[in-house]
Amino acid sequence: MISIWLIPAIILIVLVTATLKKIPSYEVFVEGSKEGIQIAISLLPFLLGMMVSIAIFQASGAMGAILKVFDPLMSMIGVPEEILPLAFIRPISGTAALSMTTELIRTFGPESFIGQLASVMQGSTDTTLYIITVYFGAVGIKRMGDALKVGLLADLVGIIASIIIVLILFS
């Protein structure tokens, strides 16, 4: 019952507070909406560039070639080959990673080792390239090399940690 009333209560509190402080809430809302649309439009070139790059990368076969290099190593430590595309695509595209996770869970089941590993990996990593593209593009940051390195390192640590944790807890 609380969840049904929580958002309307927050909206009511904001409107009452704005009224008490004599802030024109509707005008402020409209101004914020205009700024939001301008930001969304300014981000389109960054998002389009990222999506085109991902599509070219996947269509070129480069992802498949990279996955073949890592497959023997992952097999030695007990990581199924079905999970490798998820580990690789997660820092690039959240939507693609979520789609892969959904398909892995649908195919192997949520209680399977692959389903559990996919779920933990999905929650332990982030879409680093998307975040850097959108947020750095929104504020006009041009030099993002160090942030990219740290973000990808964090994703690698998240992938390794999720593999270790799932191997310990669920195998």
Steps between C-alpha positions, in 0.01 A plus 500: 500500500790736575643460149170606343494828691873578516546676165178706523601597856844616383342703218255655746780589743700666220197699381402610852860601577520697174171673578609590853828644366303683227688321220306481173509120479334463159733753336803335660376161379456627142847663505655176626321306227638735235853451635450123507396494135801715403734264686341196336544655155863591573570138602364347179829523304690328784240221529478453124878478471515241778219288350656505154839405644350206691314380191816518288699320769250215521443473124872493425547178693753661734296407806491135396874497442571653840267253671681207336826621656354501852295179470781251588598699809142528622438131441803413716354683801149367448326793336263388224557645154138622491581767759794656312294718264320648801828577678628672190189696398397618850739801511390598150121475496260453788208414273696234314631359829151488651374325188783245523434444871129450434574249226752310715248477783224397260722232344675361808266605782547741790626227734767377258865592541486704179181679611647585839831614353324714240285662769792573732710630212215725386483653847876521557596698192384813324468640150822699514510612137138614509553692825812671371336581166183647649619673815831629372332609178227681695746717689746541212795307638732412212783319681362182647792259474563452873131463578468240225796302635369507856147414389613203292727385783202516737298292251781244481514479879120461507512220243781317683331546838167373367669192354684427827193557718270285285764225476535499880132528588320310226730234355 
